[in-house]
C-alpha cells in the first residue's frame, strides 16, 4: 500500500468514526456536553491551583476534559453500540483530535491568568 492510499484510509476511518459518534449523539448535544466538560475541567484546574499551587499539564487537562465529555455522552454510545465492541479508546482518540485546538486555547487563557 502506498503512502497516499494509507493517508486516504486513515482519513476515511477518522471520518467514519466521527460520523459514528454523530449518528448517536446530535452535534448540538455533543457541543453542549463539550462546553460543560471544558467548564468543569477549567474549574478543576483553577481549584487545584488555588488549593495546592499545582498546575495541571496540558496533556492532563485534555485527558480530563475528554473523559468528562465521554461520561456525558456515554449512554448514547453504550446503548447503541454492539456489546462486544471496545469503543472507549477509539472515541477518546477521535474526540481529542476533534476538540484539541479548543481545549488548548482554553488552557492557554487559564494559565495566562494564573
C-alpha positions as CSV (number, residue, x, y, z in Angstrom):
1,X,0.0,0.0,0.0
2,X,1.5,3.4,-0.9
3,X,1.5,6.5,1.2
4,X,-1.4,8.2,-0.5
5,X,-3.6,5.1,-0.1
6,X,-2.6,4.8,3.5
7,X,-3.4,8.5,4.2
8,X,-6.8,8.2,2.5
9,X,-7.6,5.1,4.5
10,X,-6.7,6.9,7.8
11,X,-8.7,9.9,6.9
12,X,-11.7,7.7,5.9
13,X,-11.5,5.8,9.1
14,X,-11.4,9.0,11.2
15,X,-14.4,10.4,9.3
16,X,-16.3,7.2,9.6
17,X,-15.6,7.0,13.4
18,X,-16.6,10.6,14.0
19,X,-19.6,10.1,11.9
20,X,-20.4,7.1,14.0
21,X,-20.4,9.3,17.1
22,X,-22.6,11.9,15.4
23,X,-25.1,9.2,14.4
24,X,-25.6,8.5,18.1
25,X,-25.1,12.0,19.6
26,X,-26.6,15.0,17.8
27,X,-24.0,17.7,17.2
28,X,-25.8,20.3,19.4
29,X,-25.8,17.8,22.3
30,X,-22.1,17.0,21.7
31,X,-21.2,20.7,21.6
32,X,-23.2,21.4,24.7
33,X,-21.6,18.5,26.6
34,X,-18.2,19.6,25.4
35,X,-18.7,23.1,26.7
36,X,-19.9,21.8,30.0
37,X,-16.9,19.4,30.2
38,X,-14.5,22.3,29.3
39,X,-16.0,24.4,32.1
40,X,-15.7,21.6,34.6
41,X,-12.1,20.9,33.8
42,X,-11.3,24.6,33.9
43,X,-12.8,24.8,37.4
44,X,-10.8,21.8,38.4
45,X,-7.6,23.4,37.1
46,X,-8.3,26.7,39.0
47,X,-9.3,24.8,42.2
48,X,-6.2,22.6,42.1
49,X,-4.0,25.7,41.6
50,X,-5.8,27.7,44.4
51,X,-5.6,24.7,46.8
52,X,-2.1,23.4,46.2
53,X,-0.4,25.7,43.8
54,X,-0.1,22.8,41.3
55,X,-0.9,23.4,37.7
56,X,-2.3,20.5,35.5
57,X,-0.3,19.9,32.4
58,X,-1.9,20.5,29.1
59,X,-2.0,16.7,28.4
60,X,-3.7,16.1,31.7
61,X,-6.2,18.9,31.1
62,X,-7.1,17.4,27.7
63,X,-7.5,14.0,29.3
64,X,-9.8,15.3,32.0
65,X,-11.9,17.3,29.6
66,X,-12.4,14.4,27.2
67,X,-13.1,12.0,30.0
68,X,-15.8,14.2,31.4
69,X,-17.2,14.6,27.8
70,X,-17.4,10.9,27.3
71,X,-19.1,10.5,30.6
72,X,-21.7,13.0,29.4
73,X,-22.4,11.1,26.1
74,X,-21.7,7.6,27.5
75,X,-25.3,6.4,27.5
76,X,-25.9,7.4,23.8
77,X,-22.8,5.5,22.8
78,X,-23.1,2.5,25.1
79,X,-26.8,1.9,24.5
80,X,-26.5,1.9,20.7
81,X,-23.3,0.0,20.0
82,X,-22.9,-3.7,19.9
83,X,-22.0,-5.2,23.3
84,X,-18.8,-6.7,22.0
85,X,-17.3,-3.5,20.6
86,X,-14.5,-1.9,22.5
87,X,-15.3,1.8,21.7
88,X,-14.0,3.9,24.6
89,X,-10.3,4.3,23.5
90,X,-11.2,5.0,19.9
91,X,-13.9,7.6,20.8
92,X,-11.4,9.1,23.2
93,X,-8.8,9.5,20.5
94,X,-11.3,10.9,18.0
95,X,-12.7,13.5,20.4
96,X,-9.2,14.6,21.5
97,X,-8.3,15.1,17.9
98,X,-11.6,17.0,17.1
99,X,-11.5,19.3,20.2
100,X,-7.7,19.7,20.7
101,X,-7.5,23.2,19.5
102,X,-10.4,24.5,21.5
103,X,-9.1,22.8,24.7
104,X,-5.6,24.2,24.1
105,X,-7.0,27.7,23.6
106,X,-8.9,27.5,26.9
107,X,-5.8,26.1,28.7
108,X,-3.6,28.9,27.5
109,X,-6.1,31.5,28.6
110,X,-6.4,29.9,32.1
111,X,-2.6,29.6,32.5
112,X,-2.1,33.2,31.5
113,X,-4.4,34.4,34.3
114,X,-2.6,32.4,37.0
